[in-house]
Amino acid sequence: MEQYKFNPSDGKEIVTAIVEGYRDYIEHRKDCHDKMVISSAFAWTKGNFIESKLAEISSDLKFKYKRAKAGLTWDYLQFINGEKKQLFLIKNAAYFNPNCFSQAVSPNRKSIDSRRTYLYELSKINQNLQFPSDIHTENEFFNEESVQLSLFISEQHIKEDIENFHASFNEFHILTYNIDEAYQISEIMHYLPNPANNIAYEIENLSEYISGAELTNEEREIIAPDQDSDIMDPAVFDIGIFEEKDKKN
């Protein structure tokens, strides 16, 4: 699947932005920790810092970005490579299962959602792409804890947005970042999701570009309680696709 890899220089810049965005988040957490009696809710802003840093350099990469709303209240950014008509997102690997990408999972790998409408519908952009030939039947499973949050979102709105995406893009990619036991970004992966079997195929491991991700003991102590807790990031329930006007280069 070499044809789906990003340009190496773009891949390196994206990884650098992810790491720097996470460092910005750490600095923000330190500042809030010093000034506030309680600041644990800021643990939910990690993705915003990472996406914002990538948005800052998007014009250098000739990318655009677009704000979208996940569910009812959570905003995130979609990134667009206009030349190749590619749409890609940044996801926390703790909540991502490449073997069933539309199934949200918690950091302890328990399934928490029967189907994330958002990721699965966007993956249909890839329905005509060439994937490995070992196509399995659609990988669906349900459990007692399943919660179908798509009930909160206008079905007609979703349909209209999906039709627009399919007409505008040729490829939909997902990049994930993994935070290890030392609370540092240790791995960044590039996937291409296949709607036929709900599997996100690995395109490239971009971890070789990670630099400057080390944290001090002080930084670890500030974020460790949140990383180890069962607090659920609202971004896990990213099933909405409502979008705003895209930002120019």
C-alpha positions in Angstrom: 0.0 0.0 0.0 2.9 2.2 -0.7 0.8 4.5 -2.9 -1.1 5.8 0.1 1.9 7.0 2.1 2.3 10.7 2.8 5.2 12.6 1.3 8.1 11.9 3.8 8.7 15.5 4.5 5.0 16.0 5.2 5.0 13.0 7.4 7.9 14.4 9.4 6.3 17.8 9.8 3.0 16.2 10.9 4.8 14.1 13.6 6.7 17.2 14.8 3.4 19.1 15.1 1.8 16.3 17.1 4.8 16.2 19.5 4.9 19.9 19.9 1.2 20.2 20.4 1.4 17.6 23.2 4.2 19.6 24.8 2.0 22.8 24.6 -0.7 20.8 26.3 1.8 19.7 29.1 2.9 23.4 29.6 -0.8 24.4 29.8 -1.4 21.7 32.4 1.6 22.9 34.4 0.3 26.4 34.4 -3.2 25.4 35.4 -1.8 23.1 38.1 0.1 26.1 39.6 -2.8 28.6 39.4 -5.9 26.5 40.1 -7.1 24.3 43.0 -8.5 21.8 40.6 -7.6 21.5 36.9 -8.2 17.8 35.9 -10.9 18.7 33.3 -8.1 20.1 31.2 -7.1 16.5 30.5 -9.8 16.6 27.9 -8.1 19.3 25.9 -5.1 17.3 24.8 -6.5 16.7 21.3 -7.2 20.4 20.8 -3.6 21.3 21.4 -2.3 18.7 19.0 -4.7 19.6 16.3 -4.2 23.3 16.8 -0.4 22.9 16.4 -0.9 21.0 13.1 -3.3 23.8 12.0 -0.6 26.4 12.6 1.7 24.7 10.1 -1.0 23.6 7.6 -0.2 26.4 5.2 3.4 25.4 5.0 2.3 21.9 4.0 -0.2 23.3 1.6 -3.0 21.7 3.7 -6.3 23.1 4.7 -8.2 22.4 7.9 -11.9 22.4 8.7 -13.6 22.5 12.1 -16.2 19.8 12.7 -18.4 19.0 15.7 -18.3 15.6 17.3 -21.6 14.8 18.9 -23.3 17.8 20.5 -20.5 19.8 22.0 -17.0 18.5 21.1 -15.1 20.2 18.3 -12.1 18.8 16.4 -10.3 19.5 13.2 -10.2 17.7 9.9 -7.2 18.1 7.7 -7.2 18.3 3.9 -4.5 17.7 1.3 -6.3 19.4 -1.6 -3.8 18.3 -4.3 -4.5 14.6 -3.6 -8.1 15.1 -2.3 -7.2 13.4 1.0 -9.0 13.9 4.2 -7.3 12.9 7.5 -7.8 13.0 11.2 -5.6 12.7 14.3 -6.8 10.2 16.9 -5.6 9.1 20.3 -4.5 5.4 20.0 -5.9 4.7 23.5 -9.4 4.9 22.0 -8.7 3.4 18.6 -8.9 -0.3 17.5 -7.5 -0.8 14.0 -9.1 -4.2 13.8 -12.5 -2.6 14.3 -12.0 1.1 13.8 -15.6 2.2 14.1 -15.8 0.5 17.6 -14.7 3.0 20.3 -12.7 1.5 23.1 -11.5 2.7 26.5 -7.8 2.8 27.4 -8.2 -0.6 29.0 -9.4 -1.8 25.6 -13.0 -2.5 26.6 -15.6 -1.7 23.9 -17.8 1.2 24.8 -19.8 2.0 21.7 -21.5 -0.3 19.1 -20.8 1.9 16.1 -19.2 5.3 15.7 -21.2 6.6 12.9 -18.7 9.3 12.1 -15.6 7.2 11.4 -17.5 4.4 9.6 -19.4 6.7 7.3 -16.3 8.7 6.4 -14.4 5.5 5.7 -16.8 5.0 2.8 -14.8 7.6 0.9 -12.3 4.6 0.5 -14.8 2.2 -0.9 -13.2 2.1 -4.3 -9.6 2.0 -3.1 -7.3 -1.0 -3.4 -6.8 -2.9 -0.2 -5.1 -6.2 0.6 -6.9 -9.1 -0.8 -7.6 -10.9 2.5 -11.0 -9.3 2.8 -13.0 -10.7 5.8 -16.6 -10.3 6.5 -17.6 -7.0 8.2 -16.2 -7.0 11.7 -19.1 -6.1 13.9 -19.8 -7.0 17.5 -22.0 -5.7 20.2 -22.0 -6.0 24.0 -24.1 -5.1 27.0 -22.3 -1.8 27.4 -23.0 -0.6 23.9 -24.4 2.9 23.5 -25.7 4.1 20.2 -25.1 7.9 20.4 -26.0 8.6 16.8 -29.6 8.9 18.1 -28.6 12.4 19.2 -27.7 13.6 15.6 -29.9 14.5 12.7 -29.8 11.5 10.3 -30.6 13.8 7.3 -27.7 16.1 8.3 -25.3 13.2 8.4 -26.5 11.9 5.0 -26.0 15.3 3.4 -22.5 15.8 4.8 -21.5 12.2 3.9 -22.6 12.8 0.3 -20.6 16.0 0.2 -17.5 14.2 1.6 -17.7 11.4 -1.0 -17.9 14.0 -3.8 -15.0 16.0 -2.4 -12.4 13.5 -1.4 -10.7 10.4 -2.8 -9.1 9.1 0.4 -9.8 9.1 4.1 -6.8 8.5 6.4 -6.4 8.2 10.2 -3.2 9.1 12.1 -2.9 7.9 15.7 -0.6 8.9 18.5 0.2 6.6 21.4 1.1 7.8 24.9 3.3 5.2 26.8 3.7 4.3 30.4 6.1 7.3 30.8 3.3 9.6 29.6 5.3 10.4 26.5 4.3 10.1 22.8 6.1 7.0 21.7 4.3 5.9 18.5 2.6 7.6 15.6 0.8 5.4 13.1 -0.8 6.0 9.7 -3.9 4.0 8.8 -6.3 3.7 5.9 -9.7 2.4 7.0 -11.6 -0.1 4.8 -15.4 0.2 5.1 -15.8 -3.3 3.7 -14.5 -5.1 6.8 -14.1 -2.3 9.4 -10.3 -2.8 9.5 -7.9 0.1 9.4 -4.8 -1.0 7.5 -1.4 0.2 8.5 0.2 2.4 5.9 3.3 3.5 7.7 4.8 3.7 11.2 5.9 7.3 11.5 7.5 6.9 14.9 11.0 7.4 13.5 10.3 11.1 13.2 9.5 11.5 16.9 11.9 13.9 18.6 11.8 15.9 21.8 9.0 13.9 23.4 10.7 13.3 26.7 9.0 14.6 29.9 10.5 15.6 33.2 9.5 13.9 36.5 7.6 17.1 37.4 5.6 16.9 34.1 4.8 13.3 34.7 3.6 13.9 38.2 1.1 16.5 37.0 -0.5 14.5 34.3 -0.1 10.9 35.7 -3.3 10.9 37.8 -5.4 11.7 34.8 -3.7 9.3 32.5 -4.1 6.5 35.0 -7.8 7.3 35.8 -10.9 6.0 34.2 -12.0 9.5 33.1 -13.4 9.1 29.6 -12.4 11.6 27.0 -15.5 13.1 25.4 -13.8 13.0 22.0 -14.3 9.2 22.1 -17.9 9.8 21.2 -16.9 11.4 17.9 -19.9 10.5 15.9 -21.0 13.9 14.5 -19.8 15.3 11.2 -21.1 18.8 11.3 -18.6 21.1 9.7 -17.8 24.8 9.4 -16.2 26.6 6.5 -12.7 25.4 5.8 -9.7 27.6 6.5 -7.7 29.0 3.6 -4.0 28.4 3.2 
